[in-house]
């Protein structure tokens, strides 16, 4: 296995990780911003008000995007297993 192959696999893995985390992180960021704007407008400083809606939104996005995420990780894993003979030389 050459250093180029190792770096290529690491790049693909990091790209997949970012692709899988982006929907949940983006949703949490958007809901956090909206909730903080609401809290600033109403001057409510309740910690659970910012935490619970973000968690629920992330769960909804995870349920909606779950099949796509599982498909992506399965494709990546299948690609790795099928290319084992090519990687080990």
C-alpha positions, 0 to 999 in steps of 0.5 A: 500500500503506497502513501498515495493510496493511504491518503486517498482512503483518508480523504474519502473517509473524511469527506464521507464523515463531513457529508454524514455530519452536515445535515445534523450540524446544519440543522442544529446551527439553524435552530440554535440561531432561530432560538437565540433570536427568539430568546433575545427578542423575548428576553427569556433565558431558559436553557431547556428552551434552546436545547430541546428544540435543537435535539428534536430537530436533529432527530427529525433530520436523522429520521429523514436522512437516515436511509441516505446516510446508511446507503452512503456508509454501506457504499463506502464500506462495500467499496473498501471490501471489494478493493482489498485485493487491489490495496494490499500488494 
